Amino acid sequence: MNLRSGWLTPSGQTREDTRVTQLGALTPESPVRTRSGILPGSANGQFRIAGFTVSGAAAMTATVFPGRAVVQGMDGQGAYPLALTQPVTLTFADGDAQHDRIDLVCLRVQDDAYDGTGTTAASVEVLAGTPDPSPQAPAVPATALPLYEVRVPAEAAAGTGGIDWTTALTDRRTATVALGGILPVPGGDSDAGAYPGQYRDASGVLERWDGTQWVGYARGLGGIAPSGALGKGQYTGQYRDTPARLERWDGALWRPAVPGPAFQISNDAGYTASTTFVESLLDTPGSPLSVTFTAPPSGAVLVTVGARMLTSGTSDTYGFITAVIRRDGTVVTPAHDDRSAINTSPRSTSCSTTFRVTGLTAGAVHTATLAYRSDATTVNAWFDNRFVRVDPLL
């Protein structure tokens, strides 16, 4: 059998037994594999990963500071726990005569029983890259964990100033944590999760693995997704923040979470002598006057209409202004005197009214179009500075 036991047999427990059966399990990659990585934490709590920090020490040398890590081998090989308890100094070879190169600083485990190297040891190593006009870091060996890339300029040497440590280092450290712990990762980390319900901190954004993708934690709770986090909504009723407004996913499109107010105005005067409501006025361009709006989840809006109005030559006849509400061209709220602003004066007078419309289809696009009438066919009712405004009721 290949079933291994730790601390069961009276004698003969192997190194593999000990590594494979560790139940102080770290971040899993499979039922038997552990994610290679550095244990996070710092002495002052200010850094996500402080272990194995590399810092320039001299022209061609750098210091690797203490830390703890785990390096996973093959499934049956197990994971190797490592600890560096004292700083280590690394020396880099002089630069090429013509081209830059990129060296790789890594933690490396060599186990002769598996790799046939003749060595059984763990070390912090510098793997020299190849000089090139577009240099690349060398490949990471098996059972190794990359720490930093170091760019070594052409002709770099102790006598020429060496490596510019302010720009040469590229951090490639990754973390591993205890099973169930929140894994700190850099933004853009593409590694898949190991199980639904696993959490990670991706550069300040808490994410949960849902079995197929990393999902922002706020999304799972129904919270507001931060700006730039979502392209397509994941469920109807989800909200997201954008630089311009709060939006709600309706199942197909992002729509304003608080639609409106929608507003339209015209400063051109026109008249009608029709005693039934009409939507076009005489003697004016730009008629009819409409505004488009999306009905809120409540299906209710406030509609405000108004104009400077007069009835020419008489104070005995009324002029009326209101709005007709349509959805897909079908009237859902017709024009009516009870929903009109009214004037009965030959003098120009500013008039407006507000009325409530309910029963609209939530999320559907509607139009509100101004409608007008006179009280007598012999009297022109004039309308100037006409406007219509629609406010959602939430």
N, C-alpha and C positions, 0 to 999 in steps of 0.2 A: 504493500500500500504506500501511497504518497502522502498519507495523512500524517502530518508532523505534530508533535506535542512538545510544549515547553514545560520544563520542570515536572515531568511525569516519570520518566525512566529513572531508575536508581543510579544509572551511570550511562555515559556515552552521549549526553546531549551535545549536539554539534553546534557550530557557529550558525549554520543555516537554520537549524531548529529555533534558535534564539531570535534571529532576525525575522523570520517569516511569521512567527506566532506572537509578535509583540502586539498586545492589545492596548497599549498606550497609543492607539492608532492616530495617525495624522490624516491630513486631507486625502481621501481615497481617489484613485483613478480607475479602479476596477475592484471586483470583489477581493483581490489579493494584492493589488499594487497600491503603493503610497505615492503621492505627488512629491517629487523632489523639490526641495526648497529650503529657505532659511527661516528659522523661527523669528517672528517679528518681535519688536519691542526695543526700547531704548531706555537709558538710565534716567533721562529727564521726561520721558513720555512725549517728546516733541516729534519723533520720527517714526514712520511706519516700519521701516527696516533699518536697523543700525548695525546688525552683525555683518562682519566681513566687508566693512567699508574700506575702500581703497583711497589713499591720499598720497599725493606726490611728496617725496621726502628730499630728493636732490635731483640733479640734472637728469640722471638715467635710473633713478631708483624710486620705489614707492613703498608705502607701508600698508599692510593688510591688518586691520584691527580685529579683535576677538569676536567670536560669534558661534552660534550652533546651527547645524543644518542636518538634513537627511538627503541621501542620494540613493535612489531606487535602482536596483539591478533588474535582471530578468525576473519573471514571476516567481520561479522557484528559488531564485537567488536571494530574494528579500531586499530589505532596505537597510542602508548603512547609516547609523547615527554618527555625526561628527561634531567635535567641539574644538575650537581654537581658543586657547586660554591666554596666550601671550601674543603681542604683535609680531608680525613676520615682515621682513624686508625682502622685496623682490628687485632684481636687477634686470634691466632691459638691454638687449643688444643694440649697438649703434645703428643709426639709420642707414638706409641704402644710399648709394651715391647719386641716384637719379629720382627715385620715386618714394612716395610715402608707403607705409604699410600699416596694417591694423593687427595688433597682438590681442590675444584673449587671455584674461586672467580667470582661472577656474579652480574649483575644488574638484579633485580627481581621486577616485578610488580604483586601485589596481588589485585584482584578486587572482592570483595565478591559477587557482582551481577552476576559474571560469574564462579567463582571458589568455592564459598561457604566456604571460609576459615575464614570468620568472620573478615577479615582485608581488608582495602582498603588503600594501601600505596605502595610506591616505595622505594627500599632499595638497598644498596650494601651488599652482604652477602657472608659468607664463608660456603660452603656446604662440610661437612667432608666426605672423602672417606672411603673405607673399607680397613683395614690393610690386606696385602696379599703378598706372595712371588713375585707375578707379579701384582702389584696394578694397578687399572684403576681409572680414574676420574669418579665421579658420573655423572649420566645422567643429562642433562640440563632440568630443569622444563619448563612447558609451560609458555609463557610470561616472559622469562628470556633470558638474553644475556650473554654468557660466556666472561670473561675477561682474566683470567689467570688460569693455573693449577699450583699448588704449591706442590712439593714433600716434605713430612714431614718424616724425617728418623726415624727409630725405636729408641726409648729412647730419642728423641729430647725433650729438656726442657730448661728453662732459665739457670738451673744450669749445663747443659752438653754442652753448646755451642749453642744449639738451631738449627735453620734452616740455612743451608748454602745458603744465598741469591744469591751468585754468580752463582749457578748452579740449584737452586730449581725452578725457574720460567720458565714456557712455555707460551708464548703469544698466546692467542686464539682470540684476538680482530678482528672483521671484521668491514668494513666501509659501510656507506650508504651516497649517495650524492644527490643533487637536480636532478630532472628529466632532462635527457639530459646531465648531467655532466659525466665526466670520473671517473669511480669507481676504486679506488686503491685496489688491492687484492694481497695476497701473491702468490708466484708461486705455481702451482699445485692446485689452487682453482678449484673445480669441479662443482661449481654451474652454472646452465644453465643461459643464458640470458633471458630477458623478452620480447624483441622485436628485429627484424632485424634492424640493424643500431645502436644498443647500443654499447658503447665503454667501455673498461676497461684497466687499466694499471696493467699488471701482472708482478710485480717485474721488471719494467723497459721496458717491451715489450708492445707496444700499440696493442690491439686486438679489433676486431669488431665481433659482433654476427651476423651470416648470416642466422639465423633461425634454424640451426641445430648444429652449432659448433662455437667456438671462432676461428677466423681467424686472423693471424698476419696482422697488418695494411699494412706493406710493400707488402705483397702478393696481397692484394686487388688492390693496385696501379700498380702492375707489377714490383715492386721493387725486390731487391735481398733478399731472405729469409736468415736469419742468420744461421750459422752453428748449426746443431742439431735441427732446428725448423721443418723440414719436412722429412717424410719418403717417401711418395708418392706425386708426383706433382699434382697440382689441375687444371692445364690447360697447353696445349701445348705451349711451348715458355717461360714457367716460369723458373726463374733462382734461384739457391741457392748457398750459400758459403759452402765450406767444408775445413777442415784443409789443404787439398792438392791442391785444384783447384776450379775454378768456373765451375758449371755444369748447363746444360739446359735440361728441361724435354721435351722429344720428343713425349709424349703421352703414352708411355709404359715404358721407361727407362730413367734414368739420364745419360746423355752423357757429355763429356767435352765441355764446352762452346767454348773454343778455342782449338780444337783438334790438336794435334801434337806439334812440328814436330815429324813425324814418321821416324825412322832411322834404317838401318841395314847395317852391314859391314862384309866382310870376308877378312882375310889376306892370304888365300890360293890361289896360282896362278894356272891358267888353260888356255887351249888354244882351239881354233877351227879353222878349215880350211873351214867351211861351208860358202858358199856365200849367203845363206839366213839366216835370223836371227834364232838363236837357244837360248834356255834358260839354257842349260846344257853345261858345259865345260868338256873337257877331262883332265885327269891327276889331278883332284882335287876332294876332298870330299865336301859335303855341297853345292852342286849345284842342282837345281837353287837357287838363292838368292832373297827372297821376303820380303816385308814389308806390314803390314796391316794398314789401316787408315780409318777413318770415314770422309766422305765428309762433309764440313762445309755448313751452310745455303746458301752460295753463289754458291755452286756447282762447285767451281773452286779451283785448287791447283797449286802450283809450284813443279815440280819434278826435282830434281838434281841427276845426275848420274856421276860416275867417277871411274877411276882406274889408276894404273901404267901400261902403255900399250907399246907393241913393236910388230913389224912384223919381224919375224925371218929371218935374212940374207938379207933383201932388204929394200930399201927406196922408192920403186916404187909401193908398195901395201899398202892399207889402212886397218886399223882395226876399227871397229865401236862398240860402247856400247850405249845402250838406255834402255828404260823400257816399258813394256807392262802393261796397266791398265785393270783390270777385276773387274766385279761385279757379284757375285754368279757364278763364273766360266766363264762368258761370256766376251769376249774381247770388251771393250768400246773405248780403244785407242791402236791401234796396234803399233808394232815397225816400225820405219821409219828412213831413213838416215837423214832427216831434223831435227830430234829430237835426234841426236846422238853426243856423243863426239868422235872425230876422231884423229887417230895418223898414221903417215907414217914414221916410223923410226925404225931401228934395235936396237936403244938405248932405254932403259926403260925411259919413259916419263910420268909424271903425267898429266892427261887430265880430264876435267870435262865439263859439260854443264848443263844449266837449261832451262826447257821449261814449258809452261803453258798448263794446261789441264782444259777445261771448260765443262759444260753440265753434270756434274756428279749428281747423285741422292743425294740430301741433306739428311744427317742423315744415309745414307746407308754405309755399310762396303765394302771397295774396297781393292784390292791388287795391288802393283806395283812390277813387277818382272823384273830383269835385263835380257836383251837380247843382243847377241853378233853376229858378223859376220866378216869374212875376205873378202877382195876384190878379192882373187884368191884361188882356191882349192889347189894350190901348195905351199901356204904360210900359216904358222901357225900364227894367231894373238893371242898374249898372253895378259892375263889380271891378274893383282895382286892388292891387297889392294882395292878390288871392294866395292863400296858402293852405296846405294840409299837412298835419303831423300825426304820426302813429307812435304811441308808446306802449311797450309790452307791460302786461300785468303778470307778475310772477307768483 
